[in-house]
Amino acid sequence: MTRSLKKGPYIDERLLKKIKDKKAGDRTLIKTWSRSATITPEMIGFTFGVHNGKDFISVIVSEEMVGHKLGEFSPTRKFVRHGGKMQKEMEIASKQRELDAARAAKNTGGSK
């Protein structure tokens, strides 16, 4: 559900104050905990350190990001992998194929 049009987008005032002090091409990290702040055109070209609950994720703002929230580009959950016996067997098989291919390449390269 989006914010009401009569209220306008939520933009953190402290974030705008930090942007005014810097130049557009400046690559210094602007740290923020405000994940719900909407990205505006004034933020293009800046690098934000968006907090994900544990540490700050670097987000370089581009034109396509305008209108989105800062938190969308800083995931809070880490995907490990889908588990199970079948997945493990597939990973072992792919590693074995890579090793066989490396050995084959090594053997053909040495005989020349």
C-alpha positions as CSV (number, residue, x, y, z in Angstrom):
1,M,0.0,0.0,0.0
2,T,1.5,3.3,-1.0
3,R,1.4,6.6,0.8
4,S,-1.5,9.0,0.2
5,L,-0.9,11.4,-2.7
6,K,-2.0,14.4,-0.6
7,K,0.7,13.6,2.0
8,G,3.4,13.2,-0.7
9,P,6.5,10.9,-0.5
10,Y,8.4,10.5,2.8
11,I,11.8,12.0,2.6
12,D,14.0,12.1,5.7
13,E,15.0,15.8,6.4
14,R,18.4,14.8,7.9
15,L,19.2,12.9,4.7
16,L,18.5,16.0,2.5
17,K,20.6,18.1,4.8
18,K,23.6,15.7,4.4
19,I,23.1,15.8,0.6
20,K,23.2,19.6,0.4
21,D,26.7,19.7,1.9
22,K,28.1,17.4,-0.8
23,K,28.6,17.6,-4.6
24,A,26.7,15.3,-7.0
25,G,29.8,13.3,-8.1
26,D,31.0,12.8,-4.5
27,R,31.6,9.1,-3.7
28,T,31.8,9.4,0.1
29,L,29.3,7.1,1.9
30,I,26.3,8.8,3.5
31,K,25.2,6.5,6.3
32,T,21.5,6.2,7.0
33,W,19.1,4.1,9.0
34,S,16.1,5.5,7.1
35,R,15.1,2.6,4.9
36,S,11.7,4.0,4.3
37,A,12.9,7.3,2.7
38,T,11.8,7.7,-0.9
39,I,14.6,8.3,-3.4
40,T,14.3,11.7,-5.1
41,P,16.1,13.2,-8.1
42,E,18.4,15.2,-5.8
43,M,19.9,11.9,-4.6
44,I,21.1,10.7,-8.0
45,G,24.9,10.1,-8.1
46,F,25.3,9.8,-4.3
47,T,26.4,6.6,-2.4
48,F,24.3,5.8,0.6
49,G,25.1,3.3,3.3
50,V,21.7,1.8,4.1
51,H,21.5,-0.1,7.3
52,N,20.1,-3.7,7.0
53,G,20.0,-4.5,10.7
54,K,23.5,-5.7,10.9
55,D,25.8,-3.5,8.8
56,F,25.6,-0.8,6.1
57,I,25.1,-1.9,2.4
58,S,26.5,0.6,-0.2
59,V,23.8,1.8,-2.6
60,I,24.8,4.0,-5.5
61,V,21.6,5.9,-6.6
62,S,20.8,6.0,-10.3
63,E,17.9,7.5,-12.3
64,E,16.0,4.2,-12.4
65,M,15.8,4.2,-8.6
66,V,13.8,7.4,-8.3
67,G,10.5,6.8,-6.6
68,H,11.6,3.6,-4.8
69,K,12.6,3.3,-1.1
70,L,16.2,3.1,0.0
71,G,15.4,-0.2,1.9
72,E,14.5,-2.0,-1.3
73,F,18.2,-2.0,-2.3
74,S,19.6,-3.2,1.0
75,P,18.3,-6.8,1.7
76,T,17.8,-7.7,5.3
77,R,17.8,-11.5,4.8
78,K,20.6,-13.6,3.5
79,F,19.8,-16.5,1.2
80,V,22.0,-19.5,1.8
81,R,20.5,-22.1,-0.5
82,H,17.7,-24.6,-0.9
83,G,18.7,-27.7,1.0
84,G,18.0,-31.4,0.7
85,K,19.7,-34.5,-0.3
86,M,19.0,-34.0,-4.0
87,Q,20.6,-30.5,-4.0
88,K,23.7,-31.8,-2.3
89,E,24.1,-34.6,-4.9
90,M,23.7,-32.2,-7.7
91,E,26.4,-29.9,-6.3
92,I,28.8,-32.8,-5.8
93,A,28.2,-34.0,-9.4
94,S,28.9,-30.5,-10.8
95,K,32.1,-30.2,-8.8
96,Q,33.2,-33.5,-10.1
97,R,32.5,-32.4,-13.7
98,E,34.6,-29.3,-13.2
99,L,37.5,-31.3,-11.8
100,D,37.3,-33.8,-14.8
101,A,37.2,-30.9,-17.2
102,A,40.3,-29.3,-15.6
103,R,42.2,-32.5,-15.6
104,A,41.3,-33.1,-19.3
105,A,42.5,-29.6,-20.2
106,K,45.7,-30.1,-18.2
107,N,46.4,-33.4,-20.0
108,T,45.8,-32.0,-23.5
109,G,47.9,-28.9,-22.8
110,G,50.9,-30.9,-21.5
111,S,51.1,-33.2,-24.5
112,K,51.8,-30.5,-27.1
